[in-house]
Amino acid sequence: MPLLRAIIGIAWIIVLIWAFVDIYKTKNKDTGWKLIWTLVCLIPLIGVFIYYFVAHGK
């Protein structure tokens, strides 16, 4: 079970880093927009998915 927790933790960190890079590479968005999405992504596990489907979804 500790191994599963470690794998999930590492996967979450990787996805979180991807989200942060994606947020700050976005052009034509103001700083407030980026700050709000950064804070949303910090919600464990679900924040990144909210960002992906709401702000990043096309």
mmCIF file of the N, C-alpha and C atoms, coordinates in Angstrom:
data_MODEL
# 
_entry.id   MODEL 
# 
loop_
_atom_site.group_PDB 
_atom_site.id 
_atom_site.type_symbol 
_atom_site.label_atom_id 
_atom_site.label_alt_id 
_atom_site.label_comp_id 
_atom_site.label_asym_id 
_atom_site.label_entity_id 
_atom_site.label_seq_id 
_atom_site.pdbx_PDB_ins_code 
_atom_site.Cartn_x 
_atom_site.Cartn_y 
_atom_site.Cartn_z 
_atom_site.occupancy 
_atom_site.B_iso_or_equiv 
_atom_site.pdbx_formal_charge 
_atom_site.auth_seq_id 
_atom_site.auth_comp_id 
_atom_site.auth_asym_id 
_atom_site.auth_atom_id 
_atom_site.pdbx_PDB_model_num 
ATOM 1   N N  . MET A 1 1  ? 0.800   -1.194 0.000   1.00 0.00 ? 1  MET A N  1 
ATOM 2   C CA . MET A 1 1  ? 0.000   0.000  0.000   1.00 0.00 ? 1  MET A CA 1 
ATOM 3   C C  . MET A 1 1  ? 0.855   1.276  0.000   1.00 0.00 ? 1  MET A C  1 
ATOM 4   N N  . PRO A 1 2  ? 1.970   1.332  0.736   1.00 0.00 ? 2  PRO A N  1 
ATOM 5   C CA . PRO A 1 2  ? 2.805   2.537  0.682   1.00 0.00 ? 2  PRO A CA 1 
ATOM 6   C C  . PRO A 1 2  ? 3.363   2.792  -0.714  1.00 0.00 ? 2  PRO A C  1 
ATOM 7   N N  . LEU A 1 3  ? 3.622   1.725  -1.457  1.00 0.00 ? 3  LEU A N  1 
ATOM 8   C CA . LEU A 1 3  ? 4.131   1.890  -2.816  1.00 0.00 ? 3  LEU A CA 1 
ATOM 9   C C  . LEU A 1 3  ? 3.080   2.550  -3.707  1.00 0.00 ? 3  LEU A C  1 
ATOM 10  N N  . LEU A 1 4  ? 1.841   2.149  -3.559  1.00 0.00 ? 4  LEU A N  1 
ATOM 11  C CA . LEU A 1 4  ? 0.751   2.743  -4.331  1.00 0.00 ? 4  LEU A CA 1 
ATOM 12  C C  . LEU A 1 4  ? 0.609   4.227  -4.009  1.00 0.00 ? 4  LEU A C  1 
ATOM 13  N N  . ARG A 1 5  ? 0.710   4.573  -2.729  1.00 0.00 ? 5  ARG A N  1 
ATOM 14  C CA . ARG A 1 5  ? 0.646   5.977  -2.324  1.00 0.00 ? 5  ARG A CA 1 
ATOM 15  C C  . ARG A 1 5  ? 1.777   6.781  -2.939  1.00 0.00 ? 5  ARG A C  1 
ATOM 16  N N  . ALA A 1 6  ? 2.958   6.205  -2.962  1.00 0.00 ? 6  ALA A N  1 
ATOM 17  C CA . ALA A 1 6  ? 4.118   6.887  -3.536  1.00 0.00 ? 6  ALA A CA 1 
ATOM 18  C C  . ALA A 1 6  ? 3.929   7.108  -5.033  1.00 0.00 ? 6  ALA A C  1 
ATOM 19  N N  . ILE A 1 7  ? 3.421   6.111  -5.727  1.00 0.00 ? 7  ILE A N  1 
ATOM 20  C CA . ILE A 1 7  ? 3.193   6.227  -7.168  1.00 0.00 ? 7  ILE A CA 1 
ATOM 21  C C  . ILE A 1 7  ? 2.146   7.297  -7.459  1.00 0.00 ? 7  ILE A C  1 
ATOM 22  N N  . ILE A 1 8  ? 1.076   7.309  -6.692  1.00 0.00 ? 8  ILE A N  1 
ATOM 23  C CA . ILE A 1 8  ? 0.026   8.323  -6.878  1.00 0.00 ? 8  ILE A CA 1 
ATOM 24  C C  . ILE A 1 8  ? 0.583   9.708  -6.564  1.00 0.00 ? 8  ILE A C  1 
ATOM 25  N N  . GLY A 1 9  ? 1.375   9.827  -5.534  1.00 0.00 ? 9  GLY A N  1 
ATOM 26  C CA . GLY A 1 9  ? 1.983   11.108 -5.173  1.00 0.00 ? 9  GLY A CA 1 
ATOM 27  C C  . GLY A 1 9  ? 2.909   11.636 -6.251  1.00 0.00 ? 9  GLY A C  1 
ATOM 28  N N  . ILE A 1 10 ? 3.733   10.781 -6.788  1.00 0.00 ? 10 ILE A N  1 
ATOM 29  C CA . ILE A 1 10 ? 4.654   11.181 -7.852  1.00 0.00 ? 10 ILE A CA 1 
ATOM 30  C C  . ILE A 1 10 ? 3.882   11.562 -9.103  1.00 0.00 ? 10 ILE A C  1 
ATOM 31  N N  . ALA A 1 11 ? 2.847   10.795 -9.442  1.00 0.00 ? 11 ALA A N  1 
ATOM 32  C CA . ALA A 1 11 ? 2.029   11.115 -10.609 1.00 0.00 ? 11 ALA A CA 1 
ATOM 33  C C  . ALA A 1 11 ? 1.342   12.468 -10.439 1.00 0.00 ? 11 ALA A C  1 
ATOM 34  N N  . TRP A 1 12 ? 0.845   12.751 -9.228  1.00 0.00 ? 12 TRP A N  1 
ATOM 35  C CA . TRP A 1 12 ? 0.183   14.028 -8.979  1.00 0.00 ? 12 TRP A CA 1 
ATOM 36  C C  . TRP A 1 12 ? 1.168   15.185 -9.122  1.00 0.00 ? 12 TRP A C  1 
ATOM 37  N N  . ILE A 1 13 ? 2.388   15.021 -8.642  1.00 0.00 ? 13 ILE A N  1 
ATOM 38  C CA . ILE A 1 13 ? 3.396   16.074 -8.756  1.00 0.00 ? 13 ILE A CA 1 
ATOM 39  C C  . ILE A 1 13 ? 3.738   16.327 -10.220 1.00 0.00 ? 13 ILE A C  1 
ATOM 40  N N  . ILE A 1 14 ? 3.858   15.272 -11.005 1.00 0.00 ? 14 ILE A N  1 
ATOM 41  C CA . ILE A 1 14 ? 4.156   15.428 -12.432 1.00 0.00 ? 14 ILE A CA 1 
ATOM 42  C C  . ILE A 1 14 ? 3.028   16.171 -13.136 1.00 0.00 ? 14 ILE A C  1 
ATOM 43  N N  . VAL A 1 15 ? 1.795   15.785 -12.863 1.00 0.00 ? 15 VAL A N  1 
ATOM 44  C CA . VAL A 1 15 ? 0.644   16.447 -13.489 1.00 0.00 ? 15 VAL A CA 1 
ATOM 45  C C  . VAL A 1 15 ? 0.547   17.896 -13.022 1.00 0.00 ? 15 VAL A C  1 
ATOM 46  N N  . LEU A 1 16 ? 0.843   18.154 -11.764 1.00 0.00 ? 16 LEU A N  1 
ATOM 47  C CA . LEU A 1 16 ? 0.811   19.505 -11.224 1.00 0.00 ? 16 LEU A CA 1 
ATOM 48  C C  . LEU A 1 16 ? 1.856   20.388 -11.903 1.00 0.00 ? 16 LEU A C  1 
ATOM 49  N N  . ILE A 1 17 ? 3.045   19.877 -12.090 1.00 0.00 ? 17 ILE A N  1 
ATOM 50  C CA . ILE A 1 17 ? 4.092   20.637 -12.789 1.00 0.00 ? 17 ILE A CA 1 
ATOM 51  C C  . ILE A 1 17 ? 3.659   20.925 -14.215 1.00 0.00 ? 17 ILE A C  1 
ATOM 52  N N  . TRP A 1 18 ? 3.076   19.914 -14.892 1.00 0.00 ? 18 TRP A N  1 
ATOM 53  C CA . TRP A 1 18 ? 2.573   20.148 -16.253 1.00 0.00 ? 18 TRP A CA 1 
ATOM 54  C C  . TRP A 1 18 ? 1.552   21.279 -16.266 1.00 0.00 ? 18 TRP A C  1 
ATOM 55  N N  . ALA A 1 19 ? 0.635   21.270 -15.307 1.00 0.00 ? 19 ALA A N  1 
ATOM 56  C CA . ALA A 1 19 ? -0.408  22.302 -15.253 1.00 0.00 ? 19 ALA A CA 1 
ATOM 57  C C  . ALA A 1 19 ? 0.211   23.678 -15.041 1.00 0.00 ? 19 ALA A C  1 
ATOM 58  N N  . PHE A 1 20 ? 1.167   23.797 -14.130 1.00 0.00 ? 20 PHE A N  1 
ATOM 59  C CA . PHE A 1 20 ? 1.807   25.089 -13.885 1.00 0.00 ? 20 PHE A CA 1 
ATOM 60  C C  . PHE A 1 20 ? 2.534   25.599 -15.121 1.00 0.00 ? 20 PHE A C  1 
ATOM 61  N N  . VAL A 1 21 ? 3.252   24.727 -15.786 1.00 0.00 ? 21 VAL A N  1 
ATOM 62  C CA . VAL A 1 21 ? 3.947   25.129 -17.010 1.00 0.00 ? 21 VAL A CA 1 
ATOM 63  C C  . VAL A 1 21 ? 2.928   25.572 -18.064 1.00 0.00 ? 21 VAL A C  1 
ATOM 64  N N  . ASP A 1 22 ? 1.854   24.831 -18.197 1.00 0.00 ? 22 ASP A N  1 
ATOM 65  C CA . ASP A 1 22 ? 0.817   25.168 -19.173 1.00 0.00 ? 22 ASP A CA 1 
ATOM 66  C C  . ASP A 1 22 ? 0.147   26.501 -18.841 1.00 0.00 ? 22 ASP A C  1 
ATOM 67  N N  . ILE A 1 23 ? -0.113  26.741 -17.578 1.00 0.00 ? 23 ILE A N  1 
ATOM 68  C CA . ILE A 1 23 ? -0.750  27.997 -17.161 1.00 0.00 ? 23 ILE A CA 1 
ATOM 69  C C  . ILE A 1 23 ? 0.150   29.180 -17.496 1.00 0.00 ? 23 ILE A C  1 
ATOM 70  N N  . TYR A 1 24 ? 1.425   29.082 -17.181 1.00 0.00 ? 24 TYR A N  1 
ATOM 71  C CA . TYR A 1 24 ? 2.309   30.227 -17.347 1.00 0.00 ? 24 TYR A CA 1 
ATOM 72  C C  . TYR A 1 24 ? 2.851   30.376 -18.761 1.00 0.00 ? 24 TYR A C  1 
ATOM 73  N N  . LYS A 1 25 ? 2.677   29.390 -19.619 1.00 0.00 ? 25 LYS A N  1 
ATOM 74  C CA . LYS A 1 25 ? 3.033   29.529 -21.024 1.00 0.00 ? 25 LYS A CA 1 
ATOM 75  C C  . LYS A 1 25 ? 1.892   30.136 -21.841 1.00 0.00 ? 25 LYS A C  1 
ATOM 76  N N  . THR A 1 26 ? 0.690   30.186 -21.267 1.00 0.00 ? 26 THR A N  1 
ATOM 77  C CA . THR A 1 26 ? -0.474  30.703 -21.961 1.00 0.00 ? 26 THR A CA 1 
ATOM 78  C C  . THR A 1 26 ? -0.297  32.186 -22.230 1.00 0.00 ? 26 THR A C  1 
ATOM 79  N N  . LYS A 1 27 ? -0.481  32.574 -23.472 1.00 0.00 ? 27 LYS A N  1 
ATOM 80  C CA . LYS A 1 27 ? -0.361  33.980 -23.849 1.00 0.00 ? 27 LYS A CA 1 
ATOM 81  C C  . LYS A 1 27 ? -1.737  34.622 -23.834 1.00 0.00 ? 27 LYS A C  1 
ATOM 82  N N  . ASN A 1 28 ? -1.764  35.929 -23.779 1.00 0.00 ? 28 ASN A N  1 
ATOM 83  C CA . ASN A 1 28 ? -2.987  36.719 -23.829 1.00 0.00 ? 28 ASN A CA 1 
ATOM 84  C C  . ASN A 1 28 ? -3.889  36.494 -22.627 1.00 0.00 ? 28 ASN A C  1 
ATOM 85  N N  . LYS A 1 29 ? -3.342  36.102 -21.513 1.00 0.00 ? 29 LYS A N  1 
ATOM 86  C CA . LYS A 1 29 ? -4.109  35.960 -20.273 1.00 0.00 ? 29 LYS A CA 1 
ATOM 87  C C  . LYS A 1 29 ? -3.437  36.848 -19.226 1.00 0.00 ? 29 LYS A C  1 
ATOM 88  N N  . ASP A 1 30 ? -4.250  37.507 -18.405 1.00 0.00 ? 30 ASP A N  1 
ATOM 89  C CA . ASP A 1 30 ? -3.672  38.394 -17.399 1.00 0.00 ? 30 ASP A CA 1 
ATOM 90  C C  . ASP A 1 30 ? -3.164  37.610 -16.192 1.00 0.00 ? 30 ASP A C  1 
ATOM 91  N N  . THR A 1 31 ? -2.447  38.299 -15.339 1.00 0.00 ? 31 THR A N  1 
ATOM 92  C CA . THR A 1 31 ? -1.830  37.679 -14.177 1.00 0.00 ? 31 THR A CA 1 
ATOM 93  C C  . THR A 1 31 ? -2.868  37.133 -13.207 1.00 0.00 ? 31 THR A C  1 
ATOM 94  N N  . GLY A 1 32 ? -3.989  37.811 -13.065 1.00 0.00 ? 32 GLY A N  1 
ATOM 95  C CA . GLY A 1 32 ? -5.044  37.331 -12.179 1.00 0.00 ? 32 GLY A CA 1 
ATOM 96  C C  . GLY A 1 32 ? -5.574  35.987 -12.617 1.00 0.00 ? 32 GLY A C  1 
ATOM 97  N N  . TRP A 1 33 ? -5.771  35.813 -13.914 1.00 0.00 ? 33 TRP A N  1 
ATOM 98  C CA . TRP A 1 33 ? -6.248  34.544 -14.470 1.00 0.00 ? 33 TRP A CA 1 
ATOM 99  C C  . TRP A 1 33 ? -5.269  33.427 -14.130 1.00 0.00 ? 33 TRP A C  1 
ATOM 100 N N  . LYS A 1 34 ? -3.986  33.706 -14.309 1.00 0.00 ? 34 LYS A N  1 
ATOM 101 C CA . LYS A 1 34 ? -2.968  32.697 -14.029 1.00 0.00 ? 34 LYS A CA 1 
ATOM 102 C C  . LYS A 1 34 ? -2.894  32.378 -12.537 1.00 0.00 ? 34 LYS A C  1 
ATOM 103 N N  . LEU A 1 35 ? -3.020  33.393 -11.691 1.00 0.00 ? 35 LEU A N  1 
ATOM 104 C CA . LEU A 1 35 ? -2.971  33.176 -10.251 1.00 0.00 ? 35 LEU A CA 1 
ATOM 105 C C  . LEU A 1 35 ? -4.151  32.337 -9.776  1.00 0.00 ? 35 LEU A C  1 
ATOM 106 N N  . ILE A 1 36 ? -5.334  32.633 -10.280 1.00 0.00 ? 36 ILE A N  1 
ATOM 107 C CA . ILE A 1 36 ? -6.520  31.863 -9.880  1.00 0.00 ? 36 ILE A CA 1 
ATOM 108 C C  . ILE A 1 36 ? -6.374  30.402 -10.283 1.00 0.00 ? 36 ILE A C  1 
ATOM 109 N N  . TRP A 1 37 ? -5.938  30.143 -11.516 1.00 0.00 ? 37 TRP A N  1 
ATOM 110 C CA . TRP A 1 37 ? -5.795  28.748 -11.940 1.00 0.00 ? 37 TRP A CA 1 
ATOM 111 C C  . TRP A 1 37 ? -4.675  28.036 -11.196 1.00 0.00 ? 37 TRP A C  1 
ATOM 112 N N  . THR A 1 38 ? -3.630  28.781 -10.805 1.00 0.00 ? 38 THR A N  1 
ATOM 113 C CA . THR A 1 38 ? -2.575  28.175 -9.994  1.00 0.00 ? 38 THR A CA 1 
ATOM 114 C C  . THR A 1 38 ? -3.140  27.726 -8.658  1.00 0.00 ? 38 THR A C  1 
ATOM 115 N N  . LEU A 1 39 ? -3.953  28.565 -8.034  1.00 0.00 ? 39 LEU A N  1 
ATOM 116 C CA . LEU A 1 39 ? -4.565  28.207 -6.751  1.00 0.00 ? 39 LEU A CA 1 
ATOM 117 C C  . LEU A 1 39 ? -5.539  27.044 -6.901  1.00 0.00 ? 39 LEU A C  1 
ATOM 118 N N  . VAL A 1 40 ? -6.307  27.032 -7.978  1.00 0.00 ? 40 VAL A N  1 
ATOM 119 C CA . VAL A 1 40 ? -7.235  25.911 -8.210  1.00 0.00 ? 40 VAL A CA 1 
ATOM 120 C C  . VAL A 1 40 ? -6.458  24.607 -8.360  1.00 0.00 ? 40 VAL A C  1 
ATOM 121 N N  . CYS A 1 41 ? -5.335  24.653 -9.061  1.00 0.00 ? 41 CYS A N  1 
ATOM 122 C CA . CYS A 1 41 ? -4.545  23.438 -9.278  1.00 0.00 ? 41 CYS A CA 1 
ATOM 123 C C  . CYS A 1 41 ? -3.937  22.901 -7.989  1.00 0.00 ? 41 CYS A C  1 
ATOM 124 N N  . LEU A 1 42 ? -3.820  23.729 -6.981  1.00 0.00 ? 42 LEU A N  1 
ATOM 125 C CA . LEU A 1 42 ? -3.259  23.262 -5.712  1.00 0.00 ? 42 LEU A CA 1 
ATOM 126 C C  . LEU A 1 42 ? -4.243  22.433 -4.904  1.00 0.00 ? 42 LEU A C  1 
ATOM 127 N N  . ILE A 1 43 ? -5.517  22.395 -5.297  1.00 0.00 ? 43 ILE A N  1 
ATOM 128 C CA . ILE A 1 43 ? -6.480  21.520 -4.638  1.00 0.00 ? 43 ILE A CA 1 
ATOM 129 C C  . ILE A 1 43 ? -6.066  20.084 -4.972  1.00 0.00 ? 43 ILE A C  1 
ATOM 130 N N  . PRO A 1 44 ? -5.762  19.293 -3.964  1.00 0.00 ? 44 PRO A N  1 
ATOM 131 C CA . PRO A 1 44 ? -5.224  17.952 -4.245  1.00 0.00 ? 44 PRO A CA 1 
ATOM 132 C C  . PRO A 1 44 ? -6.109  17.124 -5.184  1.00 0.00 ? 44 PRO A C  1 
ATOM 133 N N  . LEU A 1 45 ? -5.464  16.579 -6.171  1.00 0.00 ? 45 LEU A N  1 
ATOM 134 C CA . LEU A 1 45 ? -6.002  15.656 -7.169  1.00 0.00 ? 45 LEU A CA 1 
ATOM 135 C C  . LEU A 1 45 ? -7.067  16.254 -8.093  1.00 0.00 ? 45 LEU A C  1 
ATOM 136 N N  . ILE A 1 46 ? -8.048  16.928 -7.585  1.00 0.00 ? 46 ILE A N  1 
ATOM 137 C CA . ILE A 1 46 ? -9.141  17.377 -8.445  1.00 0.00 ? 46 ILE A CA 1 
ATOM 138 C C  . ILE A 1 46 ? -8.867  18.720 -9.121  1.00 0.00 ? 46 ILE A C  1 
ATOM 139 N N  . GLY A 1 47 ? -8.015  19.547 -8.537  1.00 0.00 ? 47 GLY A N  1 
ATOM 140 C CA . GLY A 1 47 ? -7.761  20.877 -9.078  1.00 0.00 ? 47 GLY A CA 1 
ATOM 141 C C  . GLY A 1 47 ? -7.202  20.856 -10.490 1.00 0.00 ? 47 GLY A C  1 
ATOM 142 N N  . VAL A 1 48 ? -6.262  19.971 -10.742 1.00 0.00 ? 48 VAL A N  1 
ATOM 143 C CA . VAL A 1 48 ? -5.658  19.873 -12.076 1.00 0.00 ? 48 VAL A CA 1 
ATOM 144 C C  . VAL A 1 48 ? -6.695  19.409 -13.093 1.00 0.00 ? 48 VAL A C  1 
ATOM 145 N N  . PHE A 1 49 ? -7.556  18.500 -12.698 1.00 0.00 ? 49 PHE A N  1 
ATOM 146 C CA . PHE A 1 49 ? -8.593  18.027 -13.611 1.00 0.00 ? 49 PHE A CA 1 
ATOM 147 C C  . PHE A 1 49 ? -9.604  19.130 -13.912 1.00 0.00 ? 49 PHE A C  1 
ATOM 148 N N  . ILE A 1 50 ? -9.932  19.934 -12.917 1.00 0.00 ? 50 ILE A N  1 
ATOM 149 C CA . ILE A 1 50 ? -10.817 21.081 -13.151 1.00 0.00 ? 50 ILE A CA 1 
ATOM 150 C C  . ILE A 1 50 ? -10.173 22.023 -14.157 1.00 0.00 ? 50 ILE A C  1 
ATOM 151 N N  . TYR A 1 51 ? -8.896  22.319 -13.971 1.00 0.00 ? 51 TYR A N  1 
ATOM 152 C CA . TYR A 1 51 ? -8.182  23.191 -14.914 1.00 0.00 ? 51 TYR A CA 1 
ATOM 153 C C  . TYR A 1 51 ? -8.206  22.602 -16.317 1.00 0.00 ? 51 TYR A C  1 
ATOM 154 N N  . TYR A 1 52 ? -7.887  21.332 -16.423 1.00 0.00 ? 52 TYR A N  1 
ATOM 155 C CA . TYR A 1 52 ? -7.806  20.710 -17.754 1.00 0.00 ? 52 TYR A CA 1 
ATOM 156 C C  . TYR A 1 52 ? -9.145  20.755 -18.484 1.00 0.00 ? 52 TYR A C  1 
ATOM 157 N N  . PHE A 1 53 ? -10.214 20.425 -17.800 1.00 0.00 ? 53 PHE A N  1 
ATOM 158 C CA . PHE A 1 53 ? -11.505 20.337 -18.474 1.00 0.00 ? 53 PHE A CA 1 
ATOM 159 C C  . PHE A 1 53 ? -12.192 21.693 -18.644 1.00 0.00 ? 53 PHE A C  1 
ATOM 160 N N  . VAL A 1 54 ? -11.913 22.662 -17.782 1.00 0.00 ? 54 VAL A N  1 
ATOM 161 C CA . VAL A 1 54 ? -12.589 23.953 -17.876 1.00 0.00 ? 54 VAL A CA 1 
ATOM 162 C C  . VAL A 1 54 ? -11.767 24.951 -18.682 1.00 0.00 ? 54 VAL A C  1 
ATOM 163 N N  . ALA A 1 55 ? -10.527 25.186 -18.288 1.00 0.00 ? 55 ALA A N  1 
ATOM 164 C CA . ALA A 1 55 ? -9.730  26.229 -18.922 1.00 0.00 ? 55 ALA A CA 1 
ATOM 165 C C  . ALA A 1 55 ? -8.952  25.721 -20.126 1.00 0.00 ? 55 ALA A C  1 
ATOM 166 N N  . HIS A 1 56 ? -8.531  24.496 -20.078 1.00 0.00 ? 56 HIS A N  1 
ATOM 167 C CA . HIS A 1 56 ? -7.689  23.969 -21.138 1.00 0.00 ? 56 HIS A CA 1 
ATOM 168 C C  . HIS A 1 56 ? -8.519  23.210 -22.187 1.00 0.00 ? 56 HIS A C  1 
ATOM 169 N N  . GLY A 1 57 ? -9.677  22.754 -21.811 1.00 0.00 ? 57 GLY A N  1 
ATOM 170 C CA . GLY A 1 57 ? -10.514 21.977 -22.730 1.00 0.00 ? 57 GLY A CA 1 
ATOM 171 C C  . GLY A 1 57 ? -10.913 22.791 -23.947 1.00 0.00 ? 57 GLY A C  1 
ATOM 172 N N  . LYS A 1 58 ? -10.894 22.128 -25.077 1.00 0.00 ? 58 LYS A N  1 
ATOM 173 C CA . LYS A 1 58 ? -11.192 22.822 -26.330 1.00 0.00 ? 58 LYS A CA 1 
ATOM 174 C C  . LYS A 1 58 ? -12.354 22.190 -27.016 1.00 0.00 ? 58 LYS A C  1 
# 
